[in-house]
Amino acid sequence: MNLLTWDLVALLSILMVVLAIVIIVFLGFKVVKLMNQDAEKHKT
């Protein structure tokens, strides 16, 4: 029972870390896209 509970906590922790990484990467792509759009507007 104790091992099972620890496994659940470990899995949730890993899941949270993976989710955080996915969100950071997603936001990074959004920022790069917005910066590129802004650069295009300043060129014209």
C-alpha positions, -999 to 999 in steps of 0.1 A, spaced: 0 0 0 28 24 9 47 16 -22 16 21 -43 9 55 -28 45 66 -34 42 54 -70 10 76 -74 28 106 -60 59 100 -82 37 96 -113 18 128 -106 50 146 -100 65 134 -133 32 143 -150 33 178 -136 69 183 -147 61 171 -183 31 193 -184 51 223 -173 77 216 -200 50 213 -226 35 246 -215 69 264 -215 77 251 -250 42 261 -263 46 296 -248 81 298 -263 68 291 -298 40 317 -293 65 344 -282 88 336 -312 58 338 -336 47 371 -321 82 386 -323 84 376 -359 51 392 -367 62 424 -348 95 424 -368 75 421 -401 53 451 -391 84 472 -383 100 464 -417 71 478 -437 
